[in-house]
Amino acid sequence: MNKHRIDPASLSLSTRAIHGNKLFPYRGPVSLPIYQTSNFRFEDSEDAIRYAKGDPSVYVYSRYNNPTVRDVEEKLALMEGAEEAALFASGMAAISTAVFAAASSGDEIISTPALYGGTYRFYRDELPKAGIRVSYVDPERLDTIESMATAKTRIVYFETPTNPALGIVDIEAIVEHTRRAEKKTGHKILVMIDNTFATILNQDPFAAGVDAVVESATKYLGGHSDVVAGVVLGDKEYLSRVKSAAKSHGGCADPFAAYLLFRSLKTFELRVRRQNENAMTLARALEGHPLVTRVFYPGLPSHPAHATAKKQMTGFGGMVTVEVRNKRTASPVKAAAAVCDHLTIAVNAMSLGGVETLVSIPVYSSHINMNEEELRRHGVTSGMIRISVGVEGVEDLIADFHQALEYA
Ligand SMILES: *Cc1c(COP(=O)(O)O)cnc(C)c1O
């Protein structure tokens, strides 16, 4: 009998993403069974009492918990180095529930301004109705967090790299200034990051002192453009509040979506590593093209925050944004549209993080209906094309962009 035991947390990310905590000795299926059920039978009424007393091993109803969903939560927590994880029906369900678990009427959130469009609209349109105020800190002046924080501040929220301009926010600086703000206010402030763009392969927020991570699992974690899901990660105390809020808000993950995510995670490290490599190669190939005015990629030495990116990222991710200038067309936005319309491999579609390369024009998609001032704050210009680099042969992608740029 093999007596050898290993701590799953000691293993590499790739191994954790494949095996989770199901290591020797473990008897059961090799792939993940789908518990496609809304509810669970109690063995007897004692079982119901055990559940009511808080025994987490008793399954009751799939909005509360489901074994397929639970396995994915355990794997994600292990992969990301968190005590606990909660899986949701979407990234926005994860983000909204994470916020409502930490803030209520009268409370305040301090956020960096360049946010995912859905989060920005949630903050702008929904939080005021709940009496929660969001104020925006200049990412170049993170020290002002200390003067902005009040007795009502509950969350300091940020994204890095940002969408779509791929700006970099200094994670250690956010944590440091929030901890100083806590000394002033005398209460705990949750530092929360949306780590969707970088993923845990490229950026480890917990190691930098962040308290909670939210992610759209629809993107790199899912990776195949076939599942919508989200996750919140953090310590047990906060996650118990998130799970309790999740019961009421109802954004629970579906078992089949959880299964797809679990399957995708097995190749997470392979996919994202290749996306990092392809993005770097494509960014280099497009930088210097006569019709490309700027390439935004944190891995390029020309990126204004390349040094910070190098400090806090182990890879620079699969997102590259280019700004094109018009030659044949009448304006930069028309040039961006013409390029997207002439690509034959890269797909013109919203979303990101899948194995297929996608392009989108921010002013026509994620940042539509924003005024000039909002666009400026988000760092969005009209000639921008956001590229979510996939895992295709990079020489094919370079050739595709070169031929399509002829139409700019
Ligand atoms: C897509 C995305 C979200 C929202 O996730 P959904 O799964 O679409 O709800 C949040 N943050 C970022 C950075 C995203 O890219």
The ligand as an SDF file (V2000), in Angstrom:
LIG
                    3D

 15 15  0  0  0  0  0  0  0  0999 V2000
  -16.3870   39.8430  -18.9430 C   0  0  0  0  0  0  0  0  0  0  0  0
  -15.8690   40.5570  -17.7630 C   0  0  0  0  0  0  0  0  0  0  0  0
  -16.6610   40.7190  -16.6250 C   0  0  0  0  0  0  0  0  0  0  0  0
  -18.0970   40.2370  -16.5590 C   0  0  0  0  0  0  0  0  0  0  0  0
  -18.1810   38.8650  -16.6690 O   0  0  0  0  0  0  0  0  0  0  0  0
  -19.4670   38.0980  -17.2790 P   0  0  0  0  0  0  0  0  0  0  0  0
  -19.0880   36.6780  -17.1590 O   0  0  0  0  0  0  0  0  0  0  0  0
  -19.6370   38.5890  -18.6800 O   0  0  0  0  0  0  0  0  0  0  0  0
  -20.6390   38.4870  -16.4470 O   0  0  0  0  0  0  0  0  0  0  0  0
  -16.1040   41.3610  -15.5380 C   0  0  0  0  0  0  0  0  0  0  0  0
  -14.8550   41.8400  -15.5700 N   0  0  0  0  0  0  0  0  0  0  0  0
  -14.0750   41.7280  -16.6530 C   0  0  0  0  0  0  0  0  0  0  0  0
  -12.6880   42.2890  -16.6230 C   0  0  0  0  0  0  0  0  0  0  0  0
  -14.5520   41.0870  -17.7890 C   0  0  0  0  0  0  0  0  0  0  0  0
  -13.7710   40.9760  -18.8530 O   0  0  0  0  0  0  0  0  0  0  0  0
  1  2  1  0
  2  3  1  0
  2 14  2  0
  3  4  1  0
  3 10  2  0
  4  5  1  0
  5  6  1  0
  6  7  2  0
  6  8  1  0
  6  9  1  0
 10 11  1  0
 11 12  2  0
 12 13  1  0
 12 14  1  0
 14 15  1  0
M  END
$$$$
